Amino acid sequence: MSGLTEHSIQARGYGQQLAVAGLVLLCVGLLGCERPAARNENDAAGKEFAIAVATPKLMRPKLVKYTYPKDPTATWTVLASGVRWRDLVIGDGAELTSDSIGYFHIHTFLGDGTFHHSTMNERKPVCAAIGADRLQREFEEALVGMRERGRRIVEFPKGLSYFSQGHLAEGPPLPTGCEPKFDVTLLIVKPQPKSALSGLAREISAAQDRKEVNE
């Protein structure tokens, strides 16, 4: 009887070991089944992140409709052309003069204050050498005297058409006969080079400076 008892105990021990081993194998199998799903989820998340990073900022839907800053009690400076301006923020940097280059962000509004276009949405500041017809002469006259980090409102009078080679070149055209309003921020002032650069060299320099401003 004692021999049978020992045999029974040994058999029971082997059975318990087999049961434990089977449970371990089952757990490993279950974990193995779940791993591909988790890996697939991680792969999908990684692809989404890669797409987001690779997407150019200009393609991302971040259009902001800016509001025109109205102030009925504001004091305006009126130029001989009829263009008038007032400062919202007086800058503390270098002054824009008639022989310097300015880099601006410009919000454009229609005569009734409706938002029309902004260089901020395109992340493309306007680069203009004063006196080089990059901006309209009447517009330049209203900007001269600004300082870096300053902000100025410029309004065109009725009957004075607005045109520009550098501003709104990539934006929607202004309606004919409108009286545009501009909210201008002066980012950087640089001196104009004494030797005239070629048009291509100026465009390359402007592109490099726009990149510096955006960074």
DRENLOSE-194804 format. One record per residue (C-alpha): residue in one letter; x, y negated, z; residue number from 1. Coordinates in nm, 4 decimals, decimal comma, padded with zeros to 6 digits. Example, Ala and Ser with C-alpha at 12.3 -4.5 7.8 and 13.67 -1.06 7.14 Angstrom:
BEGIN
<site "A" <01,2300 00,4500 00,7800> 1>
<site "S" <01,3670 00,1060 00,7140> 2>
END
This chain:
BEGIN
<site "M" <00,0000 00,0000 00,0000> 1>
<site "S" <00,2796 -00,2347 00,0837> 2>
<site "G" <00,4318 -00,1726 -00,2640> 3>
<site "L" <00,1012 -00,2536 -00,4279> 4>
<site "T" <00,0754 -00,5654 -00,2202> 5>
<site "E" <00,4166 -00,6852 -00,3316> 6>
<site "H" <00,3293 -00,6103 -00,6904> 7>
<site "S" <00,0068 -00,8029 -00,6592> 8>
<site "I" <00,1875 -01,1003 -00,5073> 9>
<site "Q" <00,4463 -01,0997 -00,7852> 10>
<site "A" <00,1796 -01,0759 -01,0530> 11>
<site "R" <-00,0108 -01,3602 -00,8916> 12>
<site "G" <00,3069 -01,5704 -00,8861> 13>
<site "Y" <00,3720 -01,5038 -01,2519> 14>
<site "G" <00,0157 -01,5968 -01,3314> 15>
<site "Q" <00,0480 -01,9268 -01,1479> 16>
<site "Q" <00,3719 -02,0027 -01,3337> 17>
<site "L" <00,2076 -01,9295 -01,6661> 18>
<site "A" <-00,0868 -02,1491 -01,5742> 19>
<site "V" <00,1449 -02,4374 -01,4854> 20>
<site "A" <00,3428 -02,3914 -01,8053> 21>
<site "G" <00,0228 -02,3894 -02,0081> 22>
<site "L" <-00,0955 -02,7093 -01,8398> 23>
<site "V" <00,2363 -02,8788 -01,9154> 24>
<site "L" <00,2171 -02,7752 -02,2807> 25>
<site "L" <-00,1406 -02,9025 -02,3012> 26>
<site "C" <-00,0413 -03,2421 -02,1593> 27>
<site "V" <00,2497 -03,2694 -02,4003> 28>
<site "G" <00,0191 -03,1832 -02,6859> 29>
<site "L" <-00,2321 -03,4453 -02,5856> 30>
<site "L" <00,0380 -03,7091 -02,5510> 31>
<site "G" <00,1759 -03,6110 -02,8882> 32>
<site "C" <-00,1674 -03,6629 -03,0445> 33>
<site "E" <-00,1977 -04,0094 -02,8966> 34>
<site "R" <00,1473 -04,1305 -02,9971> 35>
<site "P" <00,0759 -04,1709 -03,3731> 36>
<site "A" <-00,2304 -04,3855 -03,2979> 37>
<site "A" <-00,0330 -04,6111 -03,0645> 38>
<site "R" <00,2477 -04,6310 -03,3161> 39>
<site "N" <00,0006 -04,7198 -03,5907> 40>
<site "E" <-00,1456 -04,9967 -03,3748> 41>
<site "N" <00,2023 -05,1357 -03,3072> 42>
<site "D" <00,2886 -05,1161 -03,6760> 43>
<site "A" <-00,0300 -05,3020 -03,7690> 44>
<site "A" <00,0365 -05,5730 -03,5118> 45>
<site "G" <00,3926 -05,6039 -03,6374> 46>
<site "K" <00,2740 -05,6447 -03,9968> 47>
<site "E" <00,0242 -05,9138 -03,8941> 48>
<site "F" <00,2991 -06,1011 -03,7088> 49>
<site "A" <00,5333 -06,0737 -04,0066> 50>
<site "I" <00,2641 -06,2103 -04,2407> 51>
<site "A" <00,1930 -06,5016 -04,0057> 52>
<site "V" <00,5608 -06,5906 -03,9825> 53>
<site "A" <00,6124 -06,5623 -04,3578> 54>
<site "T" <00,3106 -06,7798 -04,4422> 55>
<site "P" <00,4230 -07,1366 -04,5263> 56>
<site "K" <00,2899 -07,3982 -04,2873> 57>
<site "L" <00,1325 -07,5889 -04,5748> 58>
<site "M" <-00,0901 -07,2888 -04,6515> 59>
<site "R" <-00,2276 -07,2638 -04,3018> 60>
<site "P" <-00,5732 -07,4188 -04,2533> 61>
<site "K" <-00,4821 -07,7006 -04,0154> 62>
<site "L" <-00,6503 -07,9926 -04,1913> 63>
<site "V" <-00,7151 -08,2728 -03,9427> 64>
<site "K" <-00,9662 -08,5465 -04,0206> 65>
<site "Y" <-00,8297 -08,8517 -03,8469> 66>
<site "T" <-01,0487 -09,1335 -03,7161> 67>
<site "Y" <-00,9964 -09,4925 -03,8204> 68>
<site "P" <-00,9089 -09,7082 -03,5142> 69>
<site "K" <-01,1646 -09,9896 -03,5208> 70>
<site "D" <-01,1300 -10,2986 -03,3014> 71>
<site "P" <-01,3622 -10,5950 -03,3750> 72>
<site "T" <-01,1669 -10,8191 -03,1371> 73>
<site "A" <-00,8225 -10,7497 -03,2849> 74>
<site "T" <-00,5991 -11,0299 -03,4151> 75>
<site "W" <-00,4815 -10,9856 -03,7743> 76>
<site "T" <-00,1930 -11,1247 -03,9760> 77>
<site "V" <-00,3159 -11,2132 -04,3264> 78>
<site "L" <-00,0695 -11,2290 -04,6170> 79>
<site "A" <-00,0940 -11,4458 -04,9290> 80>
<site "S" <-00,2203 -11,1436 -05,1250> 81>
<site "G" <-00,5149 -11,1074 -04,8893> 82>
<site "V" <-00,3741 -10,7887 -04,7345> 83>
<site "R" <-00,3939 -10,8008 -04,3563> 84>
<site "W" <-00,2233 -10,6009 -04,0825> 85>
<site "R" <-00,2181 -10,5538 -03,7063> 86>
<site "D" <00,0029 -10,3480 -03,4766> 87>
<site "L" <-00,1321 -10,0646 -03,2660> 88>
<site "V" <00,2101 -09,9713 -03,1265> 89>
<site "I" <00,5184 -10,1926 -03,1423> 90>
<site "G" <00,8187 -09,9687 -03,2038> 91>
<site "D" <01,1432 -09,9758 -03,0101> 92>
<site "G" <01,3851 -09,8645 -03,2817> 93>
<site "A" <01,5519 -10,0099 -03,5908> 94>
<site "E" <01,3589 -10,2732 -03,7862> 95>
<site "L" <01,2349 -10,2181 -04,1411> 96>
<site "T" <01,3729 -10,4961 -04,3626> 97>
<site "S" <01,3521 -10,5840 -04,7309> 98>
<site "D" <01,6774 -10,3950 -04,8001> 99>
<site "S" <01,6175 -10,0747 -04,6021> 100>
<site "I" <01,4597 -09,7327 -04,6539> 101>
<site "G" <01,1641 -09,6270 -04,4437> 102>
<site "Y" <01,0103 -09,2884 -04,3708> 103>
<site "F" <00,6418 -09,3064 -04,2868> 104>
<site "H" <00,3409 -09,0941 -04,2019> 105>
<site "I" <00,0284 -09,2521 -04,3477> 106>
<site "H" <-00,3405 -09,1848 -04,2806> 107>
<site "T" <-00,5571 -09,3210 -04,5623> 108>
<site "F" <-00,9198 -09,4266 -04,5175> 109>
<site "L" <-01,1870 -09,5648 -04,7493> 110>
<site "G" <-01,3373 -09,9088 -04,7026> 111>
<site "D" <-01,6090 -09,7809 -04,4660> 112>
<site "G" <-01,3523 -09,6006 -04,2486> 113>
<site "T" <-01,4122 -09,2536 -04,3932> 114>
<site "F" <-01,1022 -09,0335 -04,3728> 115>
<site "H" <-00,9455 -08,9697 -04,7143> 116>
<site "H" <-00,5929 -08,8301 -04,6862> 117>
<site "S" <-00,3001 -08,7887 -04,4473> 118>
<site "T" <00,0647 -08,7041 -04,5021> 119>
<site "M" <00,0584 -08,5427 -04,1564> 120>
<site "N" <-00,1593 -08,2601 -04,2876> 121>
<site "E" <00,0956 -08,1894 -04,5607> 122>
<site "R" <00,3935 -08,2407 -04,3282> 123>
<site "K" <00,5462 -08,4627 -04,5981> 124>
<site "P" <00,6493 -08,8102 -04,4810> 125>
<site "V" <00,6603 -09,0836 -04,7425> 126>
<site "C" <01,0114 -09,2054 -04,8221> 127>
<site "A" <01,0230 -09,5572 -04,9655> 128>
<site "A" <01,3137 -09,7887 -05,0437> 129>
<site "I" <01,1657 -10,1351 -04,9966> 130>
<site "G" <01,1646 -10,3229 -05,3271> 131>
<site "A" <01,2038 -10,0082 -05,5398> 132>
<site "D" <00,8320 -09,9846 -05,6328> 133>
<site "R" <00,7901 -09,6626 -05,4386> 134>
<site "L" <00,5033 -09,8332 -05,2590> 135>
<site "Q" <00,2888 -10,1172 -05,3887> 136>
<site "R" <00,4495 -10,4575 -05,3318> 137>
<site "E" <00,1586 -10,5906 -05,1249> 138>
<site "F" <00,1748 -10,2786 -04,9095> 139>
<site "E" <00,5504 -10,3160 -04,8573> 140>
<site "E" <00,5057 -10,6784 -04,7504> 141>
<site "A" <00,2680 -10,5627 -04,4783> 142>
<site "L" <00,5150 -10,2993 -04,3533> 143>
<site "V" <00,8309 -10,5105 -04,3379> 144>
<site "G" <00,9042 -10,6035 -03,9778> 145>
<site "M" <00,7868 -10,2729 -03,8308> 146>
<site "R" <01,0223 -10,0869 -03,5991> 147>
<site "E" <01,0875 -09,7155 -03,5660> 148>
<site "R" <00,8145 -09,5348 -03,3715> 149>
<site "G" <00,5799 -09,8259 -03,4383> 150>
<site "R" <00,2250 -09,7907 -03,5686> 151>
<site "R" <00,0487 -10,0479 -03,7880> 152>
<site "I" <-00,2930 -10,0816 -03,9504> 153>
<site "V" <-00,2991 -10,2249 -04,3050> 154>
<site "E" <-00,6174 -10,3190 -04,4910> 155>
<site "F" <-00,6532 -10,4128 -04,8572> 156>
<site "P" <-00,9057 -10,6814 -04,9488> 157>
<site "K" <-01,1904 -10,6462 -05,1947> 158>
<site "G" <-01,0724 -10,6958 -05,5517> 159>
<site "L" <-00,7114 -10,5841 -05,4950> 160>
<site "S" <-00,6596 -10,2374 -05,6415> 161>
<site "Y" <-00,4202 -09,9985 -05,4741> 162>
<site "F" <-00,1710 -09,7854 -05,6632> 163>
<site "S" <00,1449 -09,6036 -05,5610> 164>
<site "Q" <00,3994 -09,3699 -05,7144> 165>
<site "G" <00,5153 -09,2261 -05,3833> 166>
<site "H" <00,2053 -09,2339 -05,1664> 167>
<site "L" <-00,0974 -09,0174 -05,2485> 168>
<site "A" <00,0995 -08,8673 -05,5375> 169>
<site "E" <00,0019 -08,5190 -05,4190> 170>
<site "G" <-00,3245 -08,6192 -05,2533> 171>
<site "P" <-00,6726 -08,6901 -05,3905> 172>
<site "P" <-00,7060 -09,0129 -05,5923> 173>
<site "L" <-00,8775 -09,3090 -05,4317> 174>
<site "P" <-01,2212 -09,3987 -05,5701> 175>
<site "T" <-01,2130 -09,6866 -05,8161> 176>
<site "G" <-01,2795 -10,0242 -05,6565> 177>
<site "C" <-01,2497 -09,9097 -05,2958> 178>
<site "E" <-01,0876 -10,1213 -05,0253> 179>
<site "P" <-00,8393 -09,8778 -04,8673> 180>
<site "K" <-00,7235 -09,8914 -04,5092> 181>
<site "F" <-00,3994 -09,7357 -04,3835> 182>
<site "D" <-00,2794 -09,6208 -04,0436> 183>
<site "V" <00,1015 -09,6193 -04,0781> 184>
<site "T" <00,3622 -09,4768 -03,8410> 185>
<site "L" <00,7268 -09,5659 -03,9090> 186>
<site "L" <00,9481 -09,2665 -03,8335> 187>
<site "I" <01,3002 -09,3554 -03,9468> 188>
<site "V" <01,4787 -09,6598 -04,0923> 189>
<site "K" <01,7974 -09,6232 -04,2968> 190>
<site "P" <02,0040 -09,8773 -04,4908> 191>
<site "Q" <01,9867 -09,8657 -04,8680> 192>
<site "P" <02,3135 -09,7528 -05,0297> 193>
<site "K" <02,5105 -10,0359 -05,1883> 194>
<site "S" <02,5770 -09,8336 -05,5033> 195>
<site "A" <02,2634 -09,7358 -05,6887> 196>
<site "L" <02,2030 -09,3621 -05,6828> 197>
<site "S" <02,0530 -09,1715 -05,9718> 198>
<site "G" <01,6862 -09,0807 -05,9508> 199>
<site "L" <01,7705 -08,7134 -05,8984> 200>
<site "A" <02,0153 -08,7913 -05,6170> 201>
<site "R" <01,7547 -09,0097 -05,4450> 202>
<site "E" <01,4946 -08,7307 -05,4650> 203>
<site "I" <01,7402 -08,4781 -05,3177> 204>
<site "S" <01,8313 -08,7164 -05,0365> 205>
<site "A" <01,4633 -08,7878 -04,9662> 206>
<site "A" <01,3836 -08,4147 -04,9531> 207>
<site "Q" <01,6657 -08,3562 -04,7037> 208>
<site "D" <01,5475 -08,6442 -04,4859> 209>
<site "R" <01,1873 -08,5176 -04,4906> 210>
<site "K" <01,3156 -08,1834 -04,3658> 211>
<site "E" <01,5029 -08,3574 -04,0814> 212>
<site "V" <01,1884 -08,5476 -03,9845> 213>
<site "N" <00,9705 -08,2342 -03,9771> 214>
<site "E" <01,2216 -08,0412 -03,7677> 215>
END
